[in-house]
Amino acid sequence: MMRPSISESEIDEPIDLTGESSSSSILRPSQRENLPSSESQESLDSSSKSVPNLKELQITNSQEPPVAQRMRSSSRTNVKHLDKPDDSGEIVLKIDTAELEKMKVKKCRFPRLTSLPFLGEIAESFANSVNNYENRLRYLKKKHPRTESDDEKEWFYRPRGSHDNVSASSNPHTSNLPLSVEYNLYFPTDKMMPDATPSEIARIDHYRDMFKWEKRHTNCAKRKVEYIVDFKRKNQHDLYKVKWCGIPEVGATWVRLIDIPLHRYNFSQKINDFWKAAKKVLPHKKMPVVRRSNYSIPPEYSAKIITDYVKEKHQIMKKILAQNPLGENLMIENEFDLYKTPFSFEFIKENKFIGNETQREEFRKELESQEEVANAMGHLCMEECGECTTELYNQYDLAPHKATWTKYRHYQHVLTEEGDDYWKVVHPHKFLIFECTDGCVCRKNGTCKNDQLSKLRANYKKTKFSVFRTGDDRGWGLKAMQRFKEGEAVIEYVGELMREETFRQAETKLWRKGLMYSMDLPVNDNNFHEYVIDSSRKGNHSRLINHSCDPNLTVYNIIKDDRNVNRPCPVLFALKDIEPGTELTFNYKVKVKQAKEEDDSSDGSSTEGDSEEVEWAGENGQPFVCQCGSKNCKDRQQKNMKKKKKQDSKKRKIQTSSKNKPSKKPKAEDI
Ligand SMILES: C[S@@+](CC[C@H](N)C(=O)[O-])C[C@H]1O[C@@H](n2cnc3c(N)ncnc32)[C@H](O)[C@@H]1O
């Protein structure tokens, strides 16, 4: 270290320039160790005596590097500085005031001397070094703000926040790679799919909306890999192009191997499958070598790499599509697994009665007698559409709570933006809808609006739906692929119509096989038999509609020409406006509207919330644990309650155990 303008011969020991502190405090430890304790004071005294009586000691040295100056000056922060020479002959220091200012501003880097000088020195220098490292990192972050590399834009996993996870690495190759483990998942964007057609991009968008994906899944553990499409190596990092569960293949994105724990979701198995298929296609020379830090499979080969899984999936989907009963109006999608057909039932358009011969005979007679009665009563619309329902309501005494059925009370006339109009059903669920028959005046005039079921049956092939794999434990599901307005009929629930007792005999077997596809029909007249619709063997795609505690469909019972009040046709109506791509759901827990003395349903507020009594659709066995995920899902609430209870009991246990612990201080009595 350079010294100020004092020759080394003049000062060979550190000097206490203040004259206040004991001289031993400025001795270096090594020096103190070498001195015998009695001699130490003497030697110090002599050392102080050996200091020449300098009148002026100038510290300013313009040639000295500023850092060295600062370091030296910082070690003497408690020096009394005098500008003028003292009469008493003491040493007077002249310090450059500008330098002094600098000393004040700059942080002291040199260890301050404490009573335990050498320990303090170590501790302080350590603290300073940590501070300096952090400062340096902050400085580096500022100087080199993090920008996403082109590669990274294609990644499915990206670090949280753009500037938060800056690596301090100076290596230009690795500095782009985030070190943090926290990632956000990004649904593939248009940029990530340069070769995708607009319809494919729209499909991805549809999936994004469908799953509300970014919201529901927030970290990498939640997304499963279905299979691997491609491989490349960039700057020594292995990247795999992954087809994710729930996203079509066009949305496959690159992911680093280290971002997915290998043991998770059979990822390592998928990698093995990929390389097995790649080996069959790639010539030996084109295979990646470990030494190469950059590599990509030539495109002419990568397109040909098809794993056994993908082959099997293509075959299965081919078979399923061949079974599609409705042609192009019914889309079938499985972006999750290899599950076989959703059409493990015979597709029928209308309910079919099944039973033994006597039951069939009785069924036929019931039908005839009902038709006869209805015709004899002449319950047809004579002037206006809906009159027949009013008459039949009174006849069957279906509104014991004094509410009489009138069209204007139970339907709302709605004019759509497109210029169409329809009658929106707003009456409570208990009300049956008697559809007008061909004998009604309105039908003859062509002004009939009470014809929802007839229309549904006529258009059953034209309405657009999509059968899709849900990706969770709910199995298959049904999505609307066209818009439905609130109160509009969406689909008829179709299956085998059977006597209730016949169904109950088979029910337990069906439960065991996991084939619970049935709907109980309401009993409105105890003189007739009770019926159930079972769609486990025969039915239509309505059987794939899942349960939700916040549904968008509800069941209304429509009675056709036969006028049998115990044998209505259940039809699912939209509870709210349904956009294309929305999953269709209804509440399996049949809610029964309790008859109120004063019917106030005239305001059209027939919602599920009106219901008071709750029953399970199935009677035997345990109902499934609901996974609808809606806020008011009872099972979810129960789960949360259980979790809370567990946590509370844990807390209580900890508290009680800490209370019961004997205190460390012995009591006076013990002593
Ligand atoms: C009428 S089926 C619906 C179609 C069924 N997802 C399929 O793949 O065939 C009813 C069955 O679907 C499943 N399911 C429907 N909604 C569910 C929900 N919210 N949570 C859990 N499982 C559900 C249950 O296994 C139930 O027994």
The ligand as an SDF file (V2000), in Angstrom:
LIG
                    3D

 27 29  0  0  0  0  0  0  0  0999 V2000
  -74.6130  -40.0230  -16.7350 C   0  0  0  0  0  0  0  0  0  0  0  0
  -72.9370  -40.3700  -16.5910 S   0  0  0  0  0  0  0  0  0  0  0  0
  -72.2090  -39.0340  -17.4070 C   0  0  0  0  0  0  0  0  0  0  0  0
  -71.2950  -39.4760  -18.5080 C   0  0  0  0  0  0  0  0  0  0  0  0
  -70.0010  -40.0370  -18.0070 C   0  0  0  0  0  0  0  0  0  0  0  0
  -69.0750  -38.9710  -17.7450 N   0  0  0  0  0  0  0  0  0  0  0  0
  -69.3950  -41.0130  -19.0100 C   0  0  0  0  0  0  0  0  0  0  0  0
  -68.2140  -40.9220  -19.3220 O   0  0  0  0  0  0  0  0  0  0  0  0
  -70.0840  -41.8930  -19.4730 O   0  0  0  0  0  0  0  0  0  0  0  0
  -72.6940  -40.1180  -14.8830 C   0  0  0  0  0  0  0  0  0  0  0  0
  -71.3480  -40.5250  -14.3820 C   0  0  0  0  0  0  0  0  0  0  0  0
  -70.3660  -39.5840  -14.7700 O   0  0  0  0  0  0  0  0  0  0  0  0
  -69.5110  -39.2740  -13.6960 C   0  0  0  0  0  0  0  0  0  0  0  0
  -69.7470  -37.8680  -13.3280 N   0  0  0  0  0  0  0  0  0  0  0  0
  -70.6390  -37.0440  -13.8600 C   0  0  0  0  0  0  0  0  0  0  0  0
  -70.5650  -35.8270  -13.3080 N   0  0  0  0  0  0  0  0  0  0  0  0
  -69.5970  -35.8680  -12.3870 C   0  0  0  0  0  0  0  0  0  0  0  0
  -69.0540  -34.9290  -11.4730 C   0  0  0  0  0  0  0  0  0  0  0  0
  -69.4750  -33.6900  -11.4030 N   0  0  0  0  0  0  0  0  0  0  0  0
  -68.0770  -35.3290  -10.6650 N   0  0  0  0  0  0  0  0  0  0  0  0
  -67.6020  -36.5910  -10.7200 C   0  0  0  0  0  0  0  0  0  0  0  0
  -68.0660  -37.5110  -11.5560 N   0  0  0  0  0  0  0  0  0  0  0  0
  -69.0530  -37.1800  -12.3920 C   0  0  0  0  0  0  0  0  0  0  0  0
  -69.8910  -40.1900  -12.5560 C   0  0  0  0  0  0  0  0  0  0  0  0
  -69.0790  -41.3130  -12.6190 O   0  0  0  0  0  0  0  0  0  0  0  0
  -71.2950  -40.5560  -12.8840 C   0  0  0  0  0  0  0  0  0  0  0  0
  -71.6530  -41.8290  -12.3940 O   0  0  0  0  0  0  0  0  0  0  0  0
  1  2  1  0
  2  3  1  0
  2 10  1  0
  3  4  1  0
  4  5  1  0
  5  6  1  0
  5  7  1  0
  7  8  2  0
  7  9  1  0
 10 11  1  0
 11 12  1  0
 11 26  1  0
 12 13  1  0
 13 14  1  0
 13 24  1  0
 14 15  1  0
 14 23  1  0
 15 16  2  0
 16 17  1  0
 17 18  1  0
 17 23  2  0
 18 19  1  0
 18 20  2  0
 20 21  1  0
 21 22  2  0
 22 23  1  0
 24 25  1  0
 24 26  1  0
 26 27  1  0
M  CHG  2   2   1   9  -1
M  END
$$$$
